[in-house]
Amino acid sequence: MADNDENTIFIGGKPFMNYVTGVVMQFTTKGAKEVTIKARGKFISRAVDVAEVATRRFLKEHGIEIKDIKINSEEFKNKEGKNVNVSTMDIVLVKK
Amino acid sequence: MADNDENTIFIGGKPFMNYVTGVVMQFTTKGAKEVTIKARGKFISRAVDVAEVATRRFLKEHGIEIKDIKINSEEFKNKEGKNVNVSTMDIVLVKK
């Protein structure tokens, strides 16, 4: 569980390169075999950008590839107490 | 080729339900076995929303499921003539 949490990068509103560096360092400095990039709603586009930049620009020579991409929906209550659905995405990167 | 084009929905800035209806009708009215939802850049989040709403809310009883999700990068020249990368996504839905 702790191991899983460490290998997960949640995409939000911080500067773009923070997330790219986070992914790259998991593989290079921390020796992770698998890293999951997670995002919800509008941050999904960003998660794809992070995965693409990390794998193509920085991790090419490290043999990192996309293992799996999953999409899903989560229901939550908004401020008005209404049930709202938000899409979620998991991009799993793996070291070959 | 013509068949492939017909079964592809490109996500852009039109009203959200246009795209959902487009996907749903490909399967229900036009009898498609496979539909691909394509998007680039910021429209990727929207493509995931379209796939989720179409499959969960409208196509549940039709046995439609996600077959494959692919992400990629495309290079293009922006207005200033600079090479810029944009992420792309294909979500392939299939009738079981």
Backbone of each chain as ProteinMPNN parsed JSONL, in Angstrom:
{"seq_chain_A": "MADNDENTIFIGGKPFMNYVTGVVMQFTTKGAKEVTIKARGKFISRAVDVAEVATRRFLKEHGIEIKDIKINSEEFKNKEGKNVNVSTMDIVLVKK", "coords_chain_A": {"N_chain_A": [[0.841, -1.209, 0.0], [1.803, 1.313, 0.964], [3.925, 1.368, -0.726], [2.639, 1.452, -3.191], [1.408, 3.982, -3.064], [3.615, 5.674, -3.09], [4.52, 5.277, -5.657], [2.733, 6.593, -7.223], [1.623, 9.336, -9.105], [-0.206, 12.167, -8.721], [-1.999, 14.253, -10.82], [-2.326, 17.737, -10.895], [-2.783, 21.24, -10.419], [-0.193, 22.275, -10.255], [3.055, 23.565, -11.458], [3.785, 22.363, -14.734], [6.234, 20.933, -15.272], [6.97, 19.986, -12.787], [5.519, 17.644, -12.418], [6.408, 16.04, -14.496], [9.121, 15.789, -13.804], [8.738, 14.485, -11.382], [7.743, 11.958, -12.213], [9.886, 11.051, -13.792], [11.952, 10.948, -11.896], [11.031, 8.974, -10.155], [11.549, 6.655, -11.597], [14.302, 6.902, -12.275], [15.892, 7.885, -10.029], [14.713, 6.667, -7.796], [14.374, 4.088, -8.535], [11.995, 2.78, -9.296], [9.797, 0.22, -10.576], [7.432, 0.474, -11.728], [5.169, 3.08, -12.404], [2.32, 5.008, -11.651], [0.306, 7.374, -13.214], [-2.123, 9.547, -12.216], [-5.285, 11.161, -12.801], [-8.062, 13.464, -12.675], [-11.088, 14.67, -14.226], [-10.651, 17.823, -15.789], [-7.915, 17.691, -15.63], [-7.039, 15.48, -16.91], [-6.157, 15.714, -19.605], [-3.739, 16.929, -19.153], [-2.394, 14.935, -17.742], [-1.916, 13.105, -19.764], [-0.182, 14.624, -21.345], [1.97, 14.808, -19.522], [2.735, 12.105, -19.319], [3.502, 11.618, -21.977], [5.613, 13.497, -22.426], [7.403, 12.752, -20.388], [8.017, 10.045, -21.048], [8.863, 10.191, -23.773], [10.719, 12.322, -23.979], [12.429, 12.198, -21.776], [12.772, 9.598, -20.743], [13.449, 7.822, -22.677], [15.832, 6.325, -23.167], [15.75, 4.687, -21.017], [14.074, 2.603, -21.251], [11.337, 2.758, -20.647], [7.879, 2.211, -20.856], [4.409, 2.584, -21.87], [2.171, 0.751, -20.025], [-0.488, 0.344, -19.444], [-3.667, 1.946, -19.886], [-6.297, 3.3, -18.182], [-9.717, 4.266, -18.005], [-12.33, 5.777, -16.076], [-15.29, 6.455, -14.046], [-16.15, 8.654, -11.377], [-18.376, 9.265, -8.715], [-19.399, 12.18, -7.057], [-20.436, 14.494, -4.429], [-21.397, 17.763, -5.175], [-20.948, 21.31, -4.252], [-23.574, 22.176, -3.974], [-24.783, 19.934, -3.094], [-25.547, 18.124, -4.97], [-25.356, 15.052, -6.863], [-22.581, 14.433, -8.821], [-20.818, 13.397, -11.713], [-17.448, 12.575, -12.365], [-14.845, 12.107, -14.691], [-12.122, 9.787, -14.597], [-8.622, 9.011, -14.934], [-6.071, 6.575, -15.281], [-2.729, 6.181, -15.967], [-0.456, 3.765, -16.542], [2.92, 3.373, -16.254], [5.744, 1.413, -17.153], [8.846, -0.217, -16.452], [10.7, -1.827, -18.828]], "CA_chain_A": [[0.0, 0.0, 0.0], [2.713, 2.456, 1.044], [4.703, 1.299, -1.948], [1.766, 1.913, -4.255], [1.225, 5.42, -2.942], [4.853, 6.326, -3.498], [4.698, 5.16, -7.1], [1.608, 7.237, -7.891], [1.729, 10.788, -9.258], [-1.515, 12.775, -8.961], [-1.839, 15.467, -11.61], [-3.182, 18.86, -10.498], [-2.509, 22.552, -10.995], [1.19, 22.742, -10.081], [3.756, 23.717, -12.75], [3.814, 21.128, -15.528], [7.477, 20.174, -15.174], [7.002, 19.298, -11.49], [4.964, 16.292, -12.57], [7.324, 15.297, -15.369], [10.276, 15.468, -12.967], [8.282, 13.485, -10.414], [7.671, 10.654, -12.892], [11.243, 10.67, -14.214], [12.738, 10.596, -10.713], [10.576, 7.675, -9.633], [12.249, 5.59, -12.315], [15.761, 7.027, -12.326], [16.522, 8.005, -8.713], [14.135, 5.761, -6.792], [14.416, 2.713, -9.045], [10.662, 2.168, -9.41], [9.575, -0.638, -11.736], [6.127, 0.858, -12.271], [4.659, 4.353, -11.877], [0.983, 5.315, -12.142], [-0.075, 8.786, -13.29], [-3.575, 9.605, -12.033], [-5.892, 12.481, -12.946], [-9.516, 13.534, -12.756], [-11.679, 15.827, -14.921], [-9.876, 18.597, -16.768], [-6.479, 17.402, -15.516], [-6.734, 14.278, -17.694], [-5.335, 16.119, -20.755], [-2.421, 17.192, -18.6], [-1.779, 13.651, -17.394], [-1.426, 12.546, -21.032], [1.014, 15.417, -21.68], [3.049, 14.405, -18.609], [3.177, 10.763, -19.725], [4.179, 11.727, -23.273], [6.888, 14.212, -22.277], [8.297, 11.947, -19.545], [8.504, 8.852, -21.754], [9.544, 10.492, -25.034], [11.846, 13.249, -23.902], [13.371, 11.946, -20.681], [12.956, 8.202, -20.331], [13.616, 7.004, -23.872], [16.952, 5.377, -23.03], [15.568, 3.88, -19.811], [13.174, 1.49, -21.552], [10.035, 2.918, -19.986], [6.781, 2.271, -21.818], [3.064, 2.597, -21.295], [1.682, -0.619, -19.82], [-1.951, 0.302, -19.44], [-4.4, 3.198, -19.674], [-7.669, 2.994, -17.764], [-10.578, 5.404, -17.685], [-13.421, 5.398, -15.191], [-16.071, 7.59, -13.551], [-16.383, 8.705, -9.931], [-19.484, 10.145, -8.349], [-19.197, 12.912, -5.811], [-21.444, 15.531, -4.164], [-20.844, 19.113, -5.331], [-21.281, 22.257, -3.169], [-25.036, 22.252, -3.822], [-25.267, 18.641, -2.617], [-25.976, 17.291, -6.106], [-24.405, 14.037, -7.302], [-21.947, 14.792, -10.081], [-19.824, 12.423, -12.151], [-16.203, 13.078, -12.937], [-14.041, 11.053, -15.319], [-10.787, 9.603, -14.045], [-7.719, 8.26, -15.804], [-4.81, 6.036, -14.756], [-1.749, 5.773, -16.977], [0.561, 2.965, -15.857], [4.197, 3.262, -16.973], [6.502, 0.288, -16.629], [10.212, -0.392, -16.943], [10.79, -3.122, -19.537]], "C_chain_A": [[0.874, 1.256, 0.0], [3.518, 2.542, -0.248], [3.895, 1.831, -3.135], [1.614, 3.43, -4.252], [2.441, 6.167, -3.459], [5.02, 6.336, -5.012], [3.544, 5.781, -7.885], [1.821, 8.745, -7.921], [0.332, 11.313, -9.587], [-1.334, 14.106, -9.681], [-2.846, 16.529, -11.173], [-2.683, 20.14, -11.14], [-1.102, 23.1, -10.793], [1.877, 22.899, -11.435], [3.98, 22.36, -13.427], [5.064, 20.284, -15.277], [7.648, 19.491, -13.81], [6.57, 17.835, -11.641], [5.873, 15.427, -13.43], [8.545, 14.842, -14.554], [9.921, 14.387, -11.949], [8.286, 12.081, -11.009], [9.083, 10.158, -13.216], [12.063, 10.21, -13.008], [12.312, 9.284, -10.073], [11.361, 6.547, -10.292], [13.767, 5.678, -12.146], [16.398, 7.031, -10.935], [16.03, 6.937, -7.74], [14.017, 4.321, -7.275], [13.068, 2.013, -9.137], [10.568, 1.315, -10.672], [8.296, -0.21, -12.468], [5.674, 2.165, -11.62], [3.282, 4.609, -12.487], [0.724, 6.815, -12.073], [-1.598, 8.835, -13.216], [-4.093, 11.025, -12.2], [-7.402, 12.356, -12.996], [-9.926, 14.757, -13.56], [-10.735, 16.496, -15.893], [-8.384, 18.308, -16.713], [-6.061, 16.164, -16.314], [-5.85, 14.618, -18.902], [-3.88, 16.318, -20.33], [-1.672, 15.906, -18.255], [-1.201, 12.993, -18.645], [-0.166, 13.291, -21.468], [2.206, 14.987, -20.817], [3.619, 13.049, -19.037], [3.981, 10.83, -21.022], [5.551, 12.39, -23.134], [7.877, 13.365, -21.462], [8.865, 10.771, -20.336], [9.312, 9.214, -22.991], [10.788, 11.349, -24.869], [12.893, 12.817, -22.88], [13.669, 10.476, -20.409], [13.177, 7.253, -21.496], [14.671, 5.912, -23.667], [16.822, 4.497, -21.783], [14.584, 2.719, -20.031], [11.841, 1.55, -20.825], [8.947, 2.962, -21.057], [5.438, 2.266, -21.094], [2.544, 1.168, -21.226], [0.17, -0.667, -19.98], [-2.52, 1.705, -19.248], [-5.828, 2.824, -19.326], [-8.459, 4.275, -17.57], [-11.771, 4.888, -16.885], [-14.224, 6.646, -14.822], [-16.191, 7.493, -12.038], [-17.543, 9.648, -9.679], [-19.112, 10.894, -7.073], [-20.291, 13.958, -5.659], [-20.792, 16.895, -4.349], [-21.336, 20.029, -4.197], [-22.783, 22.339, -2.899], [-25.637, 20.92, -3.356], [-25.774, 17.727, -3.725], [-24.915, 16.25, -6.45], [-23.877, 14.377, -8.698], [-20.929, 13.703, -10.433], [-18.587, 13.132, -12.686], [-15.443, 11.883, -13.532], [-12.671, 10.984, -14.656], [-9.93, 8.831, -15.039], [-6.485, 7.809, -15.034], [-3.927, 5.665, -15.935], [-0.627, 5.049, -16.241], [1.795, 2.862, -16.75], [5.008, 2.154, -16.332], [7.897, 0.255, -17.251], [10.313, -1.78, -17.542], [11.873, -4.005, -18.936]], "O_chain_A": [[0.714, 2.141, -0.84], [3.759, 3.622, -0.787], [4.414, 2.568, -3.973], [1.681, 4.077, -5.297], [2.319, 7.162, -4.174], [5.583, 7.271, -5.582], [3.395, 5.522, -9.079], [2.154, 9.358, -6.906], [-0.246, 10.948, -10.61], [-0.606, 14.981, -9.211], [-4.047, 16.272, -11.089], [-2.212, 20.127, -12.278], [-0.836, 24.257, -11.119], [1.36, 22.429, -12.449], [4.314, 21.365, -12.784], [4.972, 19.071, -15.092], [8.395, 18.52, -13.697], [7.172, 16.925, -11.071], [6.088, 14.249, -13.146], [8.946, 13.68, -14.604], [10.716, 13.484, -11.689], [8.77, 11.134, -10.389], [9.429, 9.006, -12.951], [12.778, 9.21, -13.081], [13.139, 8.565, -9.513], [11.784, 5.602, -9.627], [14.435, 4.672, -11.906], [17.334, 6.273, -10.681], [16.806, 6.376, -6.966], [13.611, 3.438, -6.52], [13.001, 0.786, -9.063], [11.17, 1.63, -11.699], [8.109, -0.491, -13.652], [5.79, 2.323, -10.405], [3.094, 4.448, -13.693], [0.896, 7.445, -11.03], [-2.285, 8.241, -14.047], [-3.434, 11.984, -11.796], [-7.95, 11.301, -13.313], [-9.214, 15.76, -13.583], [-10.098, 15.839, -16.717], [-7.657, 18.642, -17.649], [-4.877, 15.836, -16.387], [-4.899, 13.892, -19.193], [-2.94, 15.941, -21.029], [-0.461, 15.808, -18.457], [-0.125, 12.396, -18.597], [0.803, 12.674, -21.908], [3.317, 14.823, -21.322], [4.835, 12.872, -19.107], [5.017, 10.177, -21.15], [6.539, 11.89, -23.671], [9.054, 13.277, -21.812], [10.071, 10.527, -20.297], [10.351, 8.603, -23.239], [11.795, 11.127, -25.542], [14.089, 13.033, -23.076], [14.737, 10.156, -19.887], [13.104, 6.034, -21.338], [14.435, 4.738, -23.953], [17.684, 3.658, -21.523], [14.302, 1.953, -19.11], [11.286, 0.523, -20.435], [9.083, 3.673, -22.053], [5.343, 1.988, -19.898], [2.485, 0.465, -22.235], [-0.379, -1.597, -20.572], [-1.942, 2.538, -18.549], [-6.494, 2.117, -20.083], [-7.942, 5.256, -17.037], [-12.166, 3.728, -16.999], [-13.884, 7.756, -15.233], [-16.318, 6.402, -11.481], [-17.681, 10.682, -10.331], [-18.578, 10.31, -6.13], [-20.991, 14.28, -6.619], [-19.75, 17.167, -3.752], [-22.049, 19.584, -3.298], [-23.214, 22.542, -1.764], [-26.855, 20.794, -3.239], [-26.361, 16.68, -3.454], [-23.719, 16.52, -6.345], [-24.652, 14.58, -9.633], [-20.263, 13.157, -9.552], [-18.679, 14.152, -13.368], [-15.408, 10.799, -12.95], [-12.131, 11.997, -14.211], [-10.445, 8.092, -15.879], [-5.925, 8.563, -14.238], [-4.347, 4.908, -16.81], [0.068, 5.642, -15.416], [1.729, 2.333, -17.859], [4.969, 1.97, -15.115], [8.1, 0.642, -18.402], [10.052, -2.782, -16.876], [12.086, -5.124, -19.404]]}, "seq_chain_B": "MADNDENTIFIGGKPFMNYVTGVVMQFTTKGAKEVTIKARGKFISRAVDVAEVATRRFLKEHGIEIKDIKINSEEFKNKEGKNVNVSTMDIVLVKK", "coords_chain_B": {"N_chain_B": [[-11.337, 2.565, -45.777], [-13.13, 4.767, -46.123], [-15.063, 3.682, -44.522], [-13.739, 3.575, -42.083], [-13.416, 6.291, -41.522], [-16.042, 7.105, -41.181], [-16.638, 5.821, -38.818], [-15.323, 7.236, -36.904], [-15.115, 9.621, -34.354], [-14.366, 12.914, -33.955], [-13.288, 14.907, -31.327], [-14.142, 18.162, -30.401], [-14.915, 21.616, -29.966], [-17.707, 21.719, -29.993], [-21.152, 21.51, -28.65], [-21.281, 19.362, -25.806], [-23.086, 17.114, -25.739], [-23.571, 16.611, -28.419], [-21.426, 15.061, -29.288], [-21.639, 12.791, -27.702], [-24.12, 11.814, -28.552], [-23.43, 11.349, -31.206], [-21.606, 9.188, -30.974], [-23.249, 7.261, -29.759], [-25.248, 6.928, -31.706], [-23.782, 5.871, -33.847], [-23.442, 3.236, -33.033], [-26.077, 2.361, -32.443], [-28.004, 3.25, -34.449], [-26.586, 3.087, -36.851], [-25.36, 0.679, -36.762], [-22.64, 0.132, -36.236], [-19.663, -1.764, -35.511], [-17.472, -1.022, -34.222], [-16.199, 1.942, -32.828], [-14.197, 4.835, -32.976], [-13.031, 7.277, -30.804], [-11.51, 10.323, -31.123], [-9.069, 12.711, -30.024], [-7.232, 15.777, -29.443], [-4.731, 17.495, -27.525], [-6.132, 19.841, -25.241], [-8.673, 18.838, -25.553], [-8.691, 16.222, -24.905], [-9.494, 15.476, -22.284], [-12.201, 15.869, -22.524], [-12.841, 13.96, -24.441], [-12.59, 11.638, -22.948], [-14.666, 12.043, -21.119], [-16.822, 11.939, -22.927], [-16.639, 9.275, -23.828], [-17.085, 7.922, -21.412], [-19.68, 8.809, -20.618], [-21.206, 8.031, -22.837], [-20.841, 5.19, -22.893], [-21.579, 4.374, -20.261], [-24.026, 5.645, -19.616], [-25.692, 5.472, -21.863], [-25.181, 3.252, -23.51], [-25.15, 0.93, -22.114], [-26.859, -1.361, -22.111], [-26.33, -2.293, -24.594], [-24.033, -3.673, -24.796], [-21.536, -2.447, -25.217], [-18.103, -1.839, -24.991], [-14.91, -0.563, -23.769], [-12.264, -1.031, -25.893], [-9.645, -0.374, -26.441], [-7.186, 2.048, -25.506], [-5.228, 4.58, -26.695], [-2.353, 6.654, -26.503], [-0.495, 9.38, -27.869], [1.967, 11.499, -29.536], [1.941, 14.433, -31.54], [3.711, 16.401, -33.877], [3.615, 19.784, -34.753], [3.688, 22.881, -36.671], [3.504, 25.983, -35.136], [1.833, 29.261, -35.181], [3.983, 31.018, -35.109], [5.848, 29.608, -36.451], [7.259, 27.768, -35.044], [8.213, 24.466, -33.985], [5.909, 22.477, -32.346], [4.743, 20.234, -29.865], [1.874, 18.188, -29.567], [-0.311, 16.326, -27.533], [-2.09, 13.319, -28.327], [-5.116, 11.36, -28.347], [-6.674, 8.204, -28.714], [-9.67, 6.549, -28.298], [-10.958, 3.453, -28.434], [-14.015, 2.022, -28.945], [-15.975, -0.93, -28.67], [-18.369, -3.289, -29.895], [-19.453, -5.975, -28.094]], "CA_chain_B": [[-10.966, 3.945, -45.43], [-14.381, 5.498, -45.935], [-15.706, 3.051, -43.38], [-13.022, 4.009, -40.896], [-13.726, 7.69, -41.274], [-17.408, 7.18, -40.666], [-16.693, 5.313, -37.452], [-14.446, 8.027, -36.046], [-15.688, 10.876, -33.852], [-13.332, 13.846, -33.512], [-13.814, 15.763, -30.262], [-13.751, 19.569, -30.465], [-15.602, 22.563, -29.096], [-19.181, 21.73, -30.101], [-21.809, 21.103, -27.39], [-20.879, 18.034, -25.342], [-24.008, 16.03, -26.073], [-23.419, 16.293, -29.846], [-20.446, 13.977, -29.435], [-22.212, 11.591, -27.079], [-25.142, 11.335, -29.49], [-22.703, 10.822, -32.357], [-21.087, 7.853, -30.636], [-24.379, 6.353, -29.499], [-25.922, 6.627, -32.972], [-22.942, 4.971, -34.648], [-23.708, 1.853, -32.622], [-27.49, 1.972, -32.419], [-28.694, 3.472, -35.724], [-25.776, 2.706, -38.012], [-24.911, -0.7, -36.614], [-21.175, -0.009, -36.211], [-19.107, -2.762, -34.575], [-16.351, -0.369, -33.563], [-16.164, 3.399, -33.003], [-13.01, 5.435, -32.368], [-13.139, 8.673, -30.366], [-10.173, 10.915, -31.233], [-8.936, 14.08, -29.528], [-5.879, 16.314, -29.288], [-4.534, 18.582, -26.559], [-7.083, 20.048, -24.141], [-9.93, 18.128, -25.793], [-8.549, 14.837, -24.458], [-10.357, 15.283, -21.105], [-13.544, 15.808, -23.049], [-12.998, 12.666, -25.117], [-12.81, 10.651, -21.887], [-16.043, 12.28, -20.655], [-17.746, 11.436, -23.966], [-16.594, 7.803, -23.783], [-17.708, 7.474, -20.155], [-21.132, 9.068, -20.631], [-21.81, 7.207, -23.889], [-20.874, 3.768, -22.529], [-22.262, 4.101, -18.988], [-25.406, 6.117, -19.511], [-26.534, 5.208, -23.028], [-24.904, 2.034, -24.265], [-24.99, -0.173, -21.151], [-27.597, -2.561, -22.528], [-25.934, -2.671, -25.954], [-22.801, -4.457, -24.73], [-20.395, -1.705, -25.753], [-17.042, -1.657, -23.997], [-13.663, 0.03, -24.256], [-11.364, -2.07, -26.399], [-8.259, 0.077, -26.405], [-6.918, 3.482, -25.364], [-3.858, 4.86, -27.122], [-1.928, 8.052, -26.487], [0.625, 9.614, -28.768], [2.309, 12.915, -29.71], [2.073, 14.914, -32.919], [4.44, 17.652, -33.977], [3.13, 20.696, -35.793], [4.26, 24.229, -36.642], [2.527, 26.981, -34.679], [1.774, 30.503, -35.975], [5.32, 31.626, -35.174], [6.737, 28.725, -37.206], [7.994, 26.886, -34.121], [7.682, 23.11, -33.845], [5.248, 22.281, -31.062], [4.152, 18.907, -29.721], [0.562, 18.096, -28.938], [-0.686, 14.944, -27.232], [-3.317, 12.842, -28.963], [-5.679, 10.157, -27.725], [-7.703, 7.422, -29.409], [-10.401, 5.595, -27.455], [-11.686, 2.547, -29.324], [-15.145, 1.314, -28.329], [-16.33, -2.085, -29.489], [-19.576, -4.032, -29.525], [-19.077, -7.35, -27.728]], "C_chain_B": [[-12.212, 4.793, -45.15], [-15.103, 4.984, -44.692], [-15.063, 3.498, -42.07], [-13.372, 5.439, -40.516], [-15.104, 7.847, -40.641], [-17.491, 6.769, -39.204], [-15.782, 6.058, -36.49], [-15.14, 9.321, -35.648], [-14.537, 11.743, -33.347], [-13.909, 14.82, -32.499], [-13.248, 17.172, -30.387], [-14.614, 20.4, -29.54], [-17.12, 22.646, -29.228], [-19.825, 21.301, -28.78], [-21.532, 19.629, -27.075], [-21.777, 16.908, -25.833], [-24.007, 15.687, -27.565], [-22.52, 15.075, -30.032], [-20.975, 12.674, -28.852], [-23.243, 10.975, -28.022], [-24.496, 10.723, -30.729], [-22.209, 9.404, -32.123], [-22.233, 6.853, -30.502], [-25.049, 5.951, -30.811], [-25.105, 5.74, -33.893], [-23.271, 3.523, -34.321], [-25.171, 1.457, -32.823], [-28.149, 2.1, -33.789], [-27.908, 2.909, -36.899], [-25.157, 1.323, -37.897], [-23.402, -0.9, -36.633], [-20.748, -1.06, -35.189], [-18.018, -2.123, -33.72], [-16.397, 1.128, -33.855], [-14.922, 3.944, -32.298], [-13.274, 6.911, -32.044], [-11.724, 9.242, -30.358], [-10.164, 12.334, -30.688], [-7.468, 14.458, -29.438], [-5.878, 17.377, -28.201], [-5.604, 18.634, -25.478], [-8.392, 19.295, -24.334], [-9.874, 16.661, -25.357], [-9.443, 14.542, -23.245], [-11.804, 15.084, -21.542], [-13.836, 14.471, -23.729], [-13.277, 11.571, -24.088], [-14.227, 10.798, -21.326], [-17.062, 11.707, -21.645], [-17.808, 9.908, -23.915], [-17.312, 7.276, -22.546], [-19.226, 7.645, -20.189], [-21.811, 8.169, -21.662], [-21.925, 5.75, -23.434], [-21.7, 3.523, -21.27], [-23.732, 4.507, -18.995], [-26.278, 5.624, -20.659], [-26.336, 3.838, -23.666], [-24.742, 0.802, -23.376], [-25.623, -1.457, -21.671], [-27.242, -3.016, -23.937], [-24.608, -3.441, -25.978], [-21.602, -3.768, -25.368], [-19.346, -1.558, -24.657], [-15.807, -1.027, -24.633], [-12.715, -1.089, -24.645], [-9.913, -1.648, -26.208], [-8.2, 1.596, -26.212], [-5.464, 3.706, -25.725], [-3.557, 6.339, -26.961], [-0.676, 8.178, -27.334], [0.953, 11.106, -28.78], [2.385, 13.234, -31.191], [2.839, 16.221, -32.89], [3.784, 18.523, -35.049], [3.787, 22.057, -35.627], [3.196, 25.203, -36.152], [2.632, 28.257, -35.522], [3.138, 31.155, -36.139], [6.322, 30.732, -35.924], [7.569, 27.793, -36.338], [7.367, 25.497, -34.097], [7.148, 22.904, -32.431], [4.686, 20.867, -31.027], [2.775, 18.999, -29.087], [0.267, 16.614, -28.704], [-1.979, 14.584, -27.95], [-3.819, 11.601, -28.226], [-6.726, 9.524, -28.631], [-8.358, 6.49, -28.39], [-11.243, 4.732, -28.39], [-12.758, 1.819, -28.532], [-15.572, 0.184, -29.255], [-17.611, -2.744, -28.958], [-19.174, -5.468, -29.275], [-19.839, -8.374, -28.561]], "O_chain_B": [[-12.335, 5.436, -44.107], [-15.673, 5.755, -43.919], [-15.748, 3.765, -41.083], [-13.594, 5.754, -39.347], [-15.297, 8.615, -39.699], [-18.305, 7.294, -38.444], [-15.5, 5.577, -35.393], [-15.684, 10.031, -36.493], [-13.82, 11.356, -32.424], [-14.907, 15.486, -32.775], [-12.034, 17.36, -30.468], [-15.0, 19.949, -28.461], [-17.75, 23.531, -28.649], [-19.142, 20.791, -27.892], [-21.549, 18.773, -27.959], [-21.292, 15.872, -26.289], [-24.402, 14.583, -27.94], [-22.814, 14.181, -30.825], [-20.789, 11.599, -29.423], [-23.238, 9.767, -28.26], [-24.958, 9.702, -31.239], [-22.375, 8.529, -32.973], [-22.192, 5.754, -31.054], [-25.38, 4.782, -31.012], [-25.666, 4.939, -34.641], [-23.37, 2.683, -35.215], [-25.469, 0.366, -33.308], [-28.79, 1.155, -34.25], [-28.479, 2.329, -37.823], [-24.505, 0.849, -38.827], [-22.925, -1.973, -37.001], [-21.38, -1.226, -34.146], [-17.686, -2.613, -32.641], [-16.609, 1.535, -34.997], [-14.628, 3.566, -31.164], [-13.687, 7.685, -32.908], [-10.841, 8.718, -29.678], [-11.129, 13.078, -30.864], [-6.585, 13.603, -29.368], [-6.874, 18.066, -27.979], [-5.946, 17.617, -24.876], [-9.149, 19.127, -23.378], [-10.874, 15.946, -25.426], [-10.075, 13.488, -23.18], [-12.527, 14.247, -21.003], [-14.933, 13.924, -23.61], [-14.098, 10.684, -24.323], [-14.909, 9.802, -21.086], [-18.038, 11.071, -21.248], [-18.89, 9.321, -23.954], [-18.059, 6.301, -22.624], [-19.967, 6.731, -19.829], [-22.873, 7.608, -21.392], [-22.986, 5.14, -23.573], [-22.453, 2.551, -21.217], [-24.581, 3.803, -18.448], [-27.47, 5.38, -20.468], [-27.254, 3.322, -24.305], [-24.259, -0.239, -23.823], [-24.992, -2.514, -21.67], [-27.784, -4.007, -24.427], [-24.12, -3.815, -27.044], [-20.757, -4.417, -25.983], [-19.669, -1.195, -23.526], [-15.674, -0.965, -25.856], [-12.403, -1.971, -23.846], [-9.059, -2.463, -25.858], [-9.062, 2.329, -26.699], [-4.569, 3.098, -25.137], [-4.405, 7.184, -27.249], [0.093, 7.23, -27.497], [0.287, 11.891, -28.105], [2.833, 12.417, -31.995], [2.648, 17.048, -31.998], [3.441, 18.038, -36.127], [4.368, 22.356, -34.584], [2.096, 25.241, -36.703], [3.424, 28.323, -36.462], [3.424, 31.767, -37.168], [7.503, 31.065, -36.018], [8.47, 27.112, -36.828], [6.146, 25.357, -34.178], [7.854, 23.13, -31.448], [4.207, 20.359, -32.041], [2.549, 19.798, -28.178], [0.55, 15.765, -29.549], [-2.849, 15.43, -28.155], [-3.054, 10.892, -27.573], [-7.55, 10.212, -29.233], [-7.673, 5.733, -27.703], [-12.143, 5.237, -29.061], [-12.466, 1.097, -27.579], [-15.536, 0.325, -30.478], [-17.886, -2.753, -27.758], [-18.611, -6.116, -30.158], [-19.648, -9.578, -28.386]]}, "name": "protein", "num_of_chains": 2, "seq": "MADNDENTIFIGGKPFMNYVTGVVMQFTTKGAKEVTIKARGKFISRAVDVAEVATRRFLKEHGIEIKDIKINSEEFKNKEGKNVNVSTMDIVLVKKMADNDENTIFIGGKPFMNYVTGVVMQFTTKGAKEVTIKARGKFISRAVDVAEVATRRFLKEHGIEIKDIKINSEEFKNKEGKNVNVSTMDIVLVKK"}
